[in-house]
Amino acid sequence: MDKPKVVLGVSGGIAAYKGCELLRRLSESGHDVRVVPTASALHFVGAATWSALSGNPVSTEVWDSVHEVPHVRIGQHADLVVVAPATADLLAKAAHGLADDLLTNTLLTARCPVVFAPAMHTEMWEHPATQENVATLRRRGAVVIEPAVGRLTGVDTGKGRFPDPAEIFEICRRVLARGAAQPDLAGRHVVVSAGGTREPLDPVRFLGNRSSGKQGYALARTAAARGARVTLIAANTALPDPAGVDVVQVGTALQLREAVVKAAADADAVVMAAAVADFRPAAYAAGKIKKKDDREPDPIVLVRNPDVLAEISADRARPGQVVVGFAAETDDVLANGRRKLARKGCDLLVVNEVGERKTFGSEENEAVVLGADGSETPVPYGPKEALAETVWDLVTRRIG
């Protein structure tokens, strides 16, 4: 079989050197990559580097190899075009259809999915002109990844940092897997919770659970690849931030509730994949609880935590908002799931069987998605991203 053809566009930003890592991941995973840099990009990484890493010729001009008509053919034959980094200048040219070099010509002729990974200073990203250009590109079906927050050029810190190349690769892989399908979550804001909350007993101990957050992160990555603006509420995870996702770190159930309610205010969908503690200690010991000689420990009194899923299901922040819950069960899985769906009042409930060697920490999952309309969608054992795709398929049919 022919290798999928990927065009890696590189514009003139300091993050151009990070594009080499993205190129390596694309090439080593079986893609035929053609690098098309701008002239400015070659000030940061030379043509010889791009050519050696990709195994393909590199040019910035429409006048090179004119007999092959590269300004038309490259875009026509591509299965995916990804521009990483995409500067403010490149986004403006793409949004307004300018074509003054090989890369911008390629963007005009491409009929495949297009992904932009912006990188620039915060002020440039937040400028109304850039935001309007991004909105235009998204409206036309392009996936524009939200930049990361972190250290920028010099001493500056803020939003505009180039996302981790490994995470951009994951977005590209998911977009390629969907083929010509349009990013059906474009223009939507979705909220995903992930991980497991921890309820402190004292400064060194807590009540927690085994959730790794991998399913929630798969949901966040998949939503970003489908064009959504994603807010990820992450509880005690040890996973890298997904590209293009705004991550809010929380610890306890009360902190998670506050973050979810705030983020859900303008969300089209909320997916509660986090394992939220039902109870917390009634009292917190300011000092480490000591073991007492010849005495049994004092009982730990627990109090209920808020039921976040039931709360946001009962009080929708906006009309047509879709709420999805998760039910981790150890026995009578479907029967317990149906009762929980009715009790929580959500639109969809993802029910799976869990245990010490099932689901938690695994790369795979198996579940049944129950709908408030009586529907039942089984998802066979497989990668967690497959379950994520199914969940978003069901959500998009229900978003008002």
GUZA-41994 format. One record per residue (C-alpha): residue number from 0; x, y, z. Coordinates in nm, 2 decimals. Layout:
N
+-----+--------+--------+--------+
!  nr !   east !  north !     up !
+-----+--------+--------+--------+
! NUM !      X !      Y !      Z !
...
+-----+--------+--------+--------+
! end
This chain:
400
+-----+--------+--------+--------+
!  nr !   east !  north !     up !
+-----+--------+--------+--------+
!   0 !   0.00 !   0.00 !   0.00 !
!   1 !   0.11 !   0.35 !  -0.07 !
!   2 !   0.23 !   0.55 !   0.23 !
!   3 !   0.00 !   0.83 !   0.34 !
!   4 !   0.13 !   1.16 !   0.19 !
!   5 !   0.18 !   1.44 !   0.44 !
!   6 !   0.29 !   1.79 !   0.37 !
!   7 !   0.47 !   1.95 !   0.66 !
!   8 !   0.46 !   2.33 !   0.62 !
!   9 !   0.71 !   2.52 !   0.83 !
!  10 !   0.68 !   2.90 !   0.88 !
!  11 !   0.94 !   3.14 !   1.01 !
!  12 !   0.92 !   3.11 !   1.39 !
!  13 !   1.18 !   3.01 !   1.65 !
!  14 !   0.98 !   2.69 !   1.71 !
!  15 !   1.07 !   2.57 !   1.36 !
!  16 !   1.34 !   2.35 !   1.51 !
!  17 !   1.08 !   2.16 !   1.70 !
!  18 !   0.92 !   2.07 !   1.37 !
!  19 !   1.21 !   1.83 !   1.32 !
!  20 !   1.08 !   1.61 !   1.60 !
!  21 !   0.73 !   1.61 !   1.44 !
!  22 !   0.89 !   1.52 !   1.10 !
!  23 !   1.07 !   1.23 !   1.26 !
!  24 !   0.75 !   1.09 !   1.42 !
!  25 !   0.56 !   1.12 !   1.10 !
!  26 !   0.83 !   0.95 !   0.89 !
!  27 !   0.90 !   0.67 !   1.14 !
!  28 !   0.53 !   0.59 !   1.16 !
!  29 !   0.51 !   0.52 !   0.79 !
!  30 !   0.42 !   0.85 !   0.63 !
!  31 !   0.57 !   1.00 !   0.31 !
!  32 !   0.65 !   1.35 !   0.43 !
!  33 !   0.73 !   1.64 !   0.20 !
!  34 !   0.85 !   1.95 !   0.39 !
!  35 !   0.75 !   2.29 !   0.25 !
!  36 !   0.92 !   2.57 !   0.45 !
!  37 !   0.88 !   2.94 !   0.40 !
!  38 !   1.19 !   3.14 !   0.31 !
!  39 !   1.19 !   3.28 !   0.67 !
!  40 !   1.18 !   2.93 !   0.82 !
!  41 !   1.51 !   2.85 !   0.65 !
!  42 !   1.67 !   3.11 !   0.87 !
!  43 !   1.60 !   2.87 !   1.17 !
!  44 !   1.64 !   2.53 !   1.01 !
!  45 !   1.82 !   2.48 !   0.67 !
!  46 !   1.69 !   2.30 !   0.37 !
!  47 !   1.95 !   2.03 !   0.40 !
!  48 !   1.82 !   1.93 !   0.74 !
!  49 !   1.46 !   1.90 !   0.61 !
!  50 !   1.56 !   1.71 !   0.30 !
!  51 !   1.79 !   1.47 !   0.49 !
!  52 !   1.52 !   1.39 !   0.76 !
!  53 !   1.23 !   1.35 !   0.51 !
!  54 !   1.42 !   1.19 !   0.22 !
!  55 !   1.24 !   1.43 !  -0.02 !
!  56 !   1.35 !   1.75 !  -0.20 !
!  57 !   1.28 !   2.08 !  -0.02 !
!  58 !   1.19 !   2.41 !  -0.19 !
!  59 !   1.03 !   2.74 !  -0.09 !
!  60 !   0.97 !   2.87 !  -0.44 !
!  61 !   0.70 !   2.80 !  -0.71 !
!  62 !   0.98 !   2.85 !  -0.97 !
!  63 !   1.17 !   2.53 !  -0.88 !
!  64 !   1.10 !   2.22 !  -1.09 !
!  65 !   0.84 !   2.42 !  -1.28 !
!  66 !   0.77 !   2.13 !  -1.52 !
!  67 !   0.62 !   1.94 !  -1.22 !
!  68 !   0.39 !   2.23 !  -1.14 !
!  69 !   0.47 !   2.19 !  -0.76 !
!  70 !   0.25 !   2.48 !  -0.65 !
!  71 !  -0.05 !   2.27 !  -0.76 !
!  72 !   0.06 !   1.91 !  -0.74 !
!  73 !   0.19 !   1.90 !  -0.39 !
!  74 !  -0.14 !   2.01 !  -0.24 !
!  75 !  -0.35 !   1.80 !  -0.48 !
!  76 !  -0.17 !   1.48 !  -0.39 !
!  77 !  -0.16 !   1.53 !  -0.01 !
!  78 !  -0.36 !   1.33 !   0.24 !
!  79 !  -0.28 !   1.58 !   0.51 !
!  80 !  -0.12 !   1.92 !   0.53 !
!  81 !   0.01 !   2.03 !   0.87 !
!  82 !   0.17 !   2.37 !   0.93 !
!  83 !   0.39 !   2.36 !   1.24 !
!  84 !   0.48 !   2.61 !   1.35 !
!  85 !   0.22 !   2.85 !   1.20 !
!  86 !   0.31 !   3.21 !   1.26 !
!  87 !   0.06 !   3.50 !   1.28 !
!  88 !   0.17 !   3.60 !   0.93 !
!  89 !   0.11 !   3.25 !   0.79 !
!  90 !  -0.23 !   3.23 !   0.95 !
!  91 !  -0.32 !   3.57 !   0.80 !
!  92 !  -0.21 !   3.47 !   0.45 !
!  93 !  -0.40 !   3.14 !   0.48 !
!  94 !  -0.72 !   3.31 !   0.60 !
!  95 !  -0.71 !   3.56 !   0.32 !
!  96 !  -0.60 !   3.33 !   0.04 !
!  97 !  -0.27 !   3.49 !  -0.03 !
!  98 !  -0.03 !   3.28 !  -0.23 !
!  99 !   0.32 !   3.43 !  -0.26 !
! 100 !   0.53 !   3.12 !  -0.20 !
! 101 !   0.51 !   2.74 !  -0.24 !
! 102 !   0.35 !   2.68 !   0.11 !
! 103 !   0.06 !   2.93 !   0.07 !
! 104 !   0.00 !   2.79 !  -0.29 !
! 105 !  -0.01 !   2.44 !  -0.14 !
! 106 !  -0.27 !   2.55 !   0.11 !
! 107 !  -0.49 !   2.68 !  -0.16 !
! 108 !  -0.48 !   2.37 !  -0.37 !
! 109 !  -0.51 !   2.12 !  -0.09 !
! 110 !  -0.84 !   1.94 !  -0.07 !
! 111 !  -0.74 !   1.72 !   0.22 !
! 112 !  -0.76 !   1.79 !   0.60 !
! 113 !  -0.54 !   2.08 !   0.71 !
! 114 !  -0.40 !   2.13 !   1.06 !
! 115 !  -0.23 !   2.44 !   1.19 !
! 116 !  -0.01 !   2.44 !   1.50 !
! 117 !   0.03 !   2.81 !   1.59 !
! 118 !   0.33 !   2.94 !   1.78 !
! 119 !   0.39 !   3.31 !   1.86 !
! 120 !   0.40 !   3.56 !   2.15 !
! 121 !   0.09 !   3.60 !   2.36 !
! 122 !   0.01 !   3.95 !   2.24 !
! 123 !   0.02 !   3.83 !   1.88 !
! 124 !  -0.20 !   3.53 !   1.95 !
! 125 !  -0.46 !   3.74 !   2.14 !
! 126 !  -0.47 !   4.02 !   1.88 !
! 127 !  -0.82 !   4.05 !   1.74 !
! 128 !  -0.68 !   4.02 !   1.38 !
! 129 !  -0.52 !   3.68 !   1.46 !
! 130 !  -0.83 !   3.56 !   1.64 !
! 131 !  -1.05 !   3.65 !   1.35 !
! 132 !  -0.81 !   3.47 !   1.11 !
! 133 !  -0.82 !   3.16 !   1.33 !
! 134 !  -1.20 !   3.17 !   1.34 !
! 135 !  -1.21 !   3.20 !   0.96 !
! 136 !  -0.98 !   2.90 !   0.91 !
! 137 !  -1.18 !   2.69 !   1.16 !
! 138 !  -1.51 !   2.79 !   0.99 !
! 139 !  -1.37 !   2.66 !   0.66 !
! 140 !  -1.29 !   2.33 !   0.82 !
! 141 !  -0.93 !   2.36 !   0.92 !
! 142 !  -0.81 !   2.23 !   1.26 !
! 143 !  -0.63 !   2.51 !   1.44 !
! 144 !  -0.47 !   2.37 !   1.75 !
! 145 !  -0.47 !   2.60 !   2.05 !
! 146 !  -0.11 !   2.70 !   2.15 !
! 147 !   0.03 !   2.59 !   2.48 !
! 148 !   0.10 !   2.80 !   2.78 !
! 149 !   0.46 !   2.83 !   2.89 !
! 150 !   0.80 !   2.98 !   2.83 !
! 151 !   0.83 !   3.18 !   2.51 !
! 152 !   1.12 !   3.35 !   2.34 !
! 153 !   1.35 !   3.53 !   2.59 !
! 154 !   1.20 !   3.58 !   2.94 !
! 155 !   0.84 !   3.59 !   2.83 !
! 156 !   0.58 !   3.34 !   2.95 !
! 157 !   0.22 !   3.30 !   2.84 !
! 158 !  -0.01 !   3.14 !   2.58 !
! 159 !   0.15 !   3.10 !   2.24 !
! 160 !   0.41 !   2.83 !   2.30 !
! 161 !   0.44 !   2.55 !   2.04 !
! 162 !   0.27 !   2.24 !   2.17 !
! 163 !   0.47 !   1.92 !   2.23 !
! 164 !   0.55 !   1.76 !   1.89 !
! 165 !   0.45 !   1.42 !   2.02 !
! 166 !   0.10 !   1.56 !   2.10 !
! 167 !   0.08 !   1.74 !   1.76 !
! 168 !   0.16 !   1.40 !   1.60 !
! 169 !  -0.13 !   1.24 !   1.79 !
! 170 !  -0.37 !   1.51 !   1.65 !
! 171 !  -0.24 !   1.45 !   1.30 !
! 172 !  -0.28 !   1.07 !   1.34 !
! 173 !  -0.64 !   1.11 !   1.45 !
! 174 !  -0.72 !   1.36 !   1.17 !
! 175 !  -0.56 !   1.12 !   0.91 !
! 176 !  -0.76 !   0.83 !   1.05 !
! 177 !  -1.09 !   1.03 !   0.99 !
! 178 !  -0.99 !   1.09 !   0.63 !
! 179 !  -1.20 !   1.34 !   0.45 !
! 180 !  -1.45 !   1.37 !   0.73 !
! 181 !  -1.50 !   1.73 !   0.84 !
! 182 !  -1.41 !   1.84 !   1.19 !
! 183 !  -1.76 !   1.81 !   1.32 !
! 184 !  -1.69 !   1.97 !   1.65 !
! 185 !  -1.55 !   2.29 !   1.50 !
! 186 !  -1.69 !   2.60 !   1.67 !
! 187 !  -1.79 !   2.39 !   1.98 !
! 188 !  -1.66 !   2.41 !   2.33 !
! 189 !  -1.64 !   2.08 !   2.52 !
! 190 !  -1.53 !   2.01 !   2.88 !
! 191 !  -1.38 !   1.68 !   2.98 !
! 192 !  -1.28 !   1.57 !   3.33 !
! 193 !  -1.01 !   1.30 !   3.37 !
! 194 !  -0.81 !   1.13 !   3.64 !
! 195 !  -0.91 !   1.06 !   4.00 !
! 196 !  -0.97 !   1.30 !   4.29 !
! 197 !  -0.78 !   1.27 !   4.62 !
! 198 !  -0.93 !   1.35 !   4.95 !
! 199 !  -0.66 !   1.44 !   5.21 !
! 200 !  -0.66 !   1.28 !   5.55 !
! 201 !  -0.34 !   1.46 !   5.67 !
! 202 !  -0.04 !   1.63 !   5.50 !
! 203 !   0.09 !   1.29 !   5.37 !
! 204 !  -0.22 !   1.06 !   5.33 !
! 205 !  -0.53 !   1.07 !   5.12 !
! 206 !  -0.83 !   0.87 !   5.00 !
! 207 !  -0.80 !   0.81 !   4.63 !
! 208 !  -0.87 !   0.56 !   4.35 !
! 209 !  -0.68 !   0.39 !   4.06 !
! 210 !  -0.79 !   0.61 !   3.77 !
! 211 !  -0.50 !   0.71 !   3.55 !
! 212 !  -0.68 !   0.97 !   3.34 !
! 213 !  -0.60 !   0.80 !   3.01 !
! 214 !  -0.96 !   0.77 !   2.89 !
! 215 !  -1.03 !   1.13 !   2.97 !
! 216 !  -0.71 !   1.24 !   2.79 !
! 217 !  -0.81 !   1.02 !   2.49 !
! 218 !  -1.15 !   1.20 !   2.48 !
! 219 !  -0.97 !   1.54 !   2.50 !
! 220 !  -0.73 !   1.46 !   2.22 !
! 221 !  -1.00 !   1.32 !   2.00 !
! 222 !  -1.22 !   1.63 !   2.05 !
! 223 !  -0.93 !   1.86 !   1.96 !
! 224 !  -0.87 !   1.66 !   1.64 !
! 225 !  -1.23 !   1.70 !   1.55 !
! 226 !  -1.20 !   2.08 !   1.58 !
! 227 !  -1.34 !   2.15 !   1.93 !
! 228 !  -1.21 !   2.40 !   2.18 !
! 229 !  -1.14 !   2.17 !   2.47 !
! 230 !  -1.11 !   2.24 !   2.84 !
! 231 !  -0.96 !   1.94 !   3.03 !
! 232 !  -1.02 !   1.92 !   3.41 !
! 233 !  -0.73 !   1.69 !   3.52 !
! 234 !  -0.73 !   1.54 !   3.86 !
! 235 !  -0.39 !   1.40 !   3.98 !
! 236 !  -0.27 !   1.27 !   3.64 !
! 237 !   0.09 !   1.21 !   3.53 !
! 238 !   0.02 !   1.25 !   3.16 !
! 239 !   0.15 !   1.52 !   2.91 !
! 240 !  -0.09 !   1.79 !   2.82 !
! 241 !  -0.27 !   1.71 !   2.50 !
! 242 !  -0.20 !   1.95 !   2.21 !
! 243 !  -0.45 !   2.23 !   2.17 !
! 244 !  -0.63 !   2.17 !   2.50 !
! 245 !  -0.66 !   2.41 !   2.79 !
! 246 !  -0.57 !   2.20 !   3.10 !
! 247 !  -0.70 !   2.29 !   3.45 !
! 248 !  -0.53 !   2.10 !   3.73 !
! 249 !  -0.73 !   2.00 !   4.03 !
! 250 !  -0.69 !   1.77 !   4.33 !
! 251 !  -1.00 !   1.72 !   4.53 !
! 252 !  -1.37 !   1.66 !   4.44 !
! 253 !  -1.46 !   2.01 !   4.56 !
! 254 !  -1.19 !   2.16 !   4.34 !
! 255 !  -1.31 !   1.95 !   4.04 !
! 256 !  -1.67 !   2.06 !   4.10 !
! 257 !  -1.57 !   2.43 !   4.10 !
! 258 !  -1.36 !   2.39 !   3.78 !
! 259 !  -1.63 !   2.19 !   3.59 !
! 260 !  -1.91 !   2.43 !   3.68 !
! 261 !  -1.70 !   2.73 !   3.57 !
! 262 !  -1.59 !   2.57 !   3.24 !
! 263 !  -1.94 !   2.43 !   3.17 !
! 264 !  -2.09 !   2.78 !   3.16 !
! 265 !  -2.04 !   2.81 !   2.79 !
! 266 !  -1.98 !   2.45 !   2.69 !
! 267 !  -2.18 !   2.26 !   2.43 !
! 268 !  -2.09 !   1.93 !   2.59 !
! 269 !  -1.95 !   1.81 !   2.93 !
! 270 !  -1.80 !   1.46 !   2.95 !
! 271 !  -1.73 !   1.35 !   3.31 !
! 272 !  -1.47 !   1.08 !   3.27 !
! 273 !  -1.29 !   1.15 !   3.60 !
! 274 !  -1.33 !   0.91 !   3.90 !
! 275 !  -1.47 !   1.15 !   4.16 !
! 276 !  -1.46 !   1.05 !   4.52 !
! 277 !  -1.81 !   1.00 !   4.67 !
! 278 !  -1.68 !   1.08 !   5.02 !
! 279 !  -1.41 !   1.28 !   5.19 !
! 280 !  -1.29 !   1.28 !   5.55 !
! 281 !  -1.50 !   1.49 !   5.78 !
! 282 !  -1.19 !   1.63 !   5.94 !
! 283 !  -0.84 !   1.71 !   5.82 !
! 284 !  -0.55 !   1.65 !   6.05 !
! 285 !  -0.30 !   1.94 !   6.03 !
! 286 !  -0.02 !   1.71 !   6.14 !
! 287 !   0.07 !   1.36 !   6.03 !
! 288 !  -0.16 !   1.11 !   6.21 !
! 289 !   0.07 !   0.91 !   6.45 !
! 290 !   0.05 !   0.54 !   6.53 !
! 291 !  -0.03 !   0.50 !   6.90 !
! 292 !   0.12 !   0.21 !   7.10 !
! 293 !  -0.12 !  -0.07 !   7.18 !
! 294 !  -0.42 !   0.12 !   7.05 !
! 295 !  -0.64 !   0.08 !   6.75 !
! 296 !  -0.66 !   0.39 !   6.52 !
! 297 !  -0.95 !   0.62 !   6.56 !
! 298 !  -1.23 !   0.57 !   6.31 !
! 299 !  -1.22 !   0.79 !   6.00 !
! 300 !  -1.56 !   0.97 !   5.97 !
! 301 !  -1.66 !   1.04 !   5.61 !
! 302 !  -1.90 !   1.30 !   5.46 !
! 303 !  -2.05 !   1.30 !   5.12 !
! 304 !  -1.90 !   1.50 !   4.83 !
! 305 !  -2.12 !   1.69 !   4.59 !
! 306 !  -2.26 !   1.48 !   4.30 !
! 307 !  -2.11 !   1.68 !   4.02 !
! 308 !  -2.26 !   1.48 !   3.74 !
! 309 !  -2.62 !   1.50 !   3.88 !
! 310 !  -2.58 !   1.87 !   3.95 !
! 311 !  -2.47 !   1.97 !   3.60 !
! 312 !  -2.73 !   1.73 !   3.44 !
! 313 !  -3.01 !   1.89 !   3.64 !
! 314 !  -2.90 !   2.25 !   3.59 !
! 315 !  -2.78 !   2.28 !   3.23 !
! 316 !  -2.57 !   2.59 !   3.18 !
! 317 !  -2.72 !   2.64 !   2.83 !
! 318 !  -3.00 !   2.49 !   2.62 !
! 319 !  -2.90 !   2.19 !   2.42 !
! 320 !  -2.60 !   2.11 !   2.63 !
! 321 !  -2.51 !   1.74 !   2.63 !
! 322 !  -2.38 !   1.58 !   2.95 !
! 323 !  -2.20 !   1.24 !   2.95 !
! 324 !  -2.12 !   1.04 !   3.26 !
! 325 !  -1.90 !   0.74 !   3.32 !
! 326 !  -1.99 !   0.44 !   3.54 !
! 327 !  -1.72 !   0.21 !   3.67 !
! 328 !  -1.89 !  -0.10 !   3.79 !
! 329 !  -1.76 !  -0.43 !   3.94 !
! 330 !  -2.08 !  -0.64 !   3.91 !
! 331 !  -2.42 !  -0.63 !   3.75 !
! 332 !  -2.26 !  -0.38 !   3.51 !
! 333 !  -2.55 !  -0.30 !   3.28 !
! 334 !  -2.82 !  -0.31 !   3.55 !
! 335 !  -2.63 !  -0.08 !   3.77 !
! 336 !  -2.55 !   0.14 !   3.48 !
! 337 !  -2.92 !   0.18 !   3.38 !
! 338 !  -3.01 !   0.27 !   3.74 !
! 339 !  -2.73 !   0.53 !   3.75 !
! 340 !  -2.83 !   0.68 !   3.42 !
! 341 !  -3.18 !   0.74 !   3.55 !
! 342 !  -3.05 !   0.87 !   3.88 !
! 343 !  -2.80 !   1.11 !   3.74 !
! 344 !  -3.01 !   1.25 !   3.46 !
! 345 !  -2.74 !   1.27 !   3.20 !
! 346 !  -2.78 !   1.21 !   2.83 !
! 347 !  -2.53 !   0.93 !   2.79 !
! 348 !  -2.36 !   0.70 !   3.03 !
! 349 !  -2.05 !   0.51 !   2.95 !
! 350 !  -2.06 !   0.19 !   3.15 !
! 351 !  -1.76 !  -0.04 !   3.19 !
! 352 !  -1.64 !  -0.31 !   3.42 !
! 353 !  -1.34 !  -0.23 !   3.63 !
! 354 !  -1.11 !  -0.40 !   3.87 !
! 355 !  -0.75 !  -0.43 !   3.97 !
! 356 !  -0.65 !  -0.56 !   3.63 !
! 357 !  -0.92 !  -0.41 !   3.42 !
! 358 !  -0.94 !  -0.06 !   3.26 !
! 359 !  -0.74 !   0.14 !   3.51 !
! 360 !  -0.40 !   0.23 !   3.38 !
! 361 !  -0.46 !   0.03 !   3.06 !
! 362 !  -0.43 !   0.16 !   2.70 !
! 363 !  -0.75 !  -0.04 !   2.61 !
! 364 !  -1.11 !  -0.03 !   2.72 !
! 365 !  -1.44 !  -0.20 !   2.66 !
! 366 !  -1.78 !  -0.04 !   2.73 !
! 367 !  -2.14 !   0.00 !   2.66 !
! 368 !  -2.28 !   0.36 !   2.60 !
! 369 !  -2.63 !   0.39 !   2.74 !
! 370 !  -2.86 !   0.67 !   2.62 !
! 371 !  -3.14 !   0.84 !   2.80 !
! 372 !  -3.34 !   0.77 !   2.49 !
! 373 !  -3.31 !   0.39 !   2.55 !
! 374 !  -3.03 !   0.34 !   2.31 !
! 375 !  -2.74 !   0.10 !   2.38 !
! 376 !  -2.41 !   0.12 !   2.19 !
! 377 !  -2.15 !  -0.15 !   2.26 !
! 378 !  -1.79 !  -0.06 !   2.21 !
! 379 !  -1.57 !  -0.38 !   2.18 !
! 380 !  -1.23 !  -0.41 !   2.35 !
! 381 !  -0.98 !  -0.19 !   2.19 !
! 382 !  -0.78 !   0.14 !   2.22 !
! 383 !  -0.93 !   0.40 !   2.44 !
! 384 !  -0.93 !   0.64 !   2.15 !
! 385 !  -1.18 !   0.41 !   1.97 !
! 386 !  -1.42 !   0.45 !   2.27 !
! 387 !  -1.35 !   0.83 !   2.26 !
! 388 !  -1.45 !   0.84 !   1.89 !
! 389 !  -1.77 !   0.66 !   1.96 !
! 390 !  -1.86 !   0.89 !   2.25 !
! 391 !  -1.81 !   1.20 !   2.03 !
! 392 !  -2.01 !   1.05 !   1.75 !
! 393 !  -2.30 !   1.01 !   1.99 !
! 394 !  -2.25 !   1.36 !   2.13 !
! 395 !  -2.25 !   1.53 !   1.80 !
! 396 !  -2.59 !   1.38 !   1.71 !
! 397 !  -2.73 !   1.53 !   2.03 !
! 398 !  -2.58 !   1.88 !   2.05 !
! 399 !  -2.84 !   2.14 !   2.02 !
+-----+--------+--------+--------+
! end
